[in-house]
Amino acid sequence: MITPVSVIARGLAGSKLQLDGKPVVSAAPATGVLAATISPATGLHELALVTSGGSQKSQFFVRTGSAAEPPDGWKAYRPHPPGATGCDTCHAVKNGSWAFRAQALSAVCFQCHDQKAFAEPHSHNERLLADCQSCHDPHGSTERFHLKLPRETACKQCHG
């Protein structure tokens, strides 16, 4: 059984989604936001956000049971937040556009994450790193702790 995948993309007016070069039927829940549910077959796929200025592409691999093995070097993607019921856990429509529920991203993150436990794994204070997504991907990642890059690479972005 193929599990449906929710796709949410932010693009300019007139943007379109394509899966493996074919149009994807999508809705626009807010200005500049596209949402779709896709059910790709087992195998390697390419999802594209096509705009008048070009396209942004992302490759992903779908595995159902033991039907296929991912390409060498591919890591499993872990969505975040795992218990979220939808985009409105962290986002809200403000002035006709998707935005974070709070002014600072950290305020949104600390609705679920323990702010006191923050200091233990982080060498910076919360004011310095108020934008959690400087290092973490709030939607998910293939890296531990939803880092955007492997830890040894992520820290070197600022610390050379």
N, C-alpha and C positions, 0 to 999 in steps of 0.2 A: 504494500500500500504506500502510495506517495503522499507525504505530508505536505499540505499547503504551506507556502511561505508568504509572509506579509512583506511587501516592499513599500517603503516610504522614501520619497526623494524630494529634495528641495531644488526647484529650478525656476527659470523665468517663465513668463506667460508664453504659451505655445510650446512648452517643453513636452516631450513624449518619452515613454519608456519602450524599450525593445528588449526582447529576450531572444538570443541567438539570431539577431537580425530581423525578427518578426515583431510587429506592433503588439503591445500589451494593452488591454483595455484597463483604463485607470480612472479614478475619480479625483476630484480636487476638493479635499475637505477644508482647505483654506487657500488664500492667495499664495501662489508660488509653491504649493505642495501637491505632489502626486502620490496617490495611494493605490495599491493593487494587491491582489492575491494571485499568486502563480503556483502551479503544480508541475514543476519540471521533472522529467524522467531521470532515472539514474544516469550519471555521467557528468562530464564537464560542460559548463554553460557560461555564457557571457551576457551580463545585464548591462544595458547602456541607457544613460539619460541623454537624450538628443535635444540640443537647443539650436537656435539659429547660428550660434557661434561655434558649433562643433559638438563633441560628445565626450562624456565621462564614462569609462567602462570599468567593469569589475568582473573578474572571473570567480566562479565558485563551483564546487563539486558536490553532487548529491549522491548519497549512498543509501540504498535501501537494503537492509539486512546484510548479507555477505555477497550481494549481487555484483559488486565491483569494488576495486581498490582505488583510492585516490592517487593522483600522480605523486611521485617521490618528492618528499620534502613538504607536503601539504599537512597542515595541522588542523585539528578540529576547531570549529568556531563555537564559542560559547556566548549566547546572547545575554544581555544585561538590560534591565534587571530581570532576573529569572521569574519572579512572581508578579510582574507587572500585568495589569489587565488591559493596557493600551497606552497610547501615546500620552493621554492626558494624566498619566501618573506624574510626569515631569513637565509636560508642555501644556500650554493653553493658547487659545486664539486671542490675541491682543491687537486692537486696531486692524482687524482683518487679516492678520498674519500669524503664523506659528511663532511662539516665543517660549522661553522658559517661564515657569510659574512664578519664580522669584527673580529679583533684580540680579543677584549673584548666583552663579551656578552652584557654588558650594552650599548655599541655603537649600537648594533643591536636593542635592546629594545627602545632606545631613537630615533630611526628612526620614530616610531609611537607614543610613549609616551612622554609627555611634561616633559623635564628634570627639568624645574623650579618648576613644581608642585611636583616633587619627594620628596623634603624635607618636605613637609607638613605632610604626613602620616608616614614617616620614621624617626626614632630617630638617624639614622646613616648617615654619609655623603656618597656620591656616590663612593668615592674612597675606603672606607672600604667595601662597599657592591657592588663592581664592577661586581660580578657574581650574577645577579638577581636570577638565579635559585638555589641559596643556600636556598631560602625560597619559591620562586614561581615556578610553573611548566609552562614552556613556551608553552606547548601544550594544557593545560587545566586542570581542577580540579573539584572536587565536593565541594570545599571550596570557600568562598568569596575571591575575589582578586586573584584567582588561586593559593592560598597557597598550599603547599604540605601537610601540616598538619593543623588542627584547630589552630587558632591564639594563643590561650593560651598554646598550646603545642609547636608551632613553635618557639616562643620567648624563651622558656625554653631550647631549644637546646643549646643556647649559654649562657643564663642568669640564668640557674639553677633555 
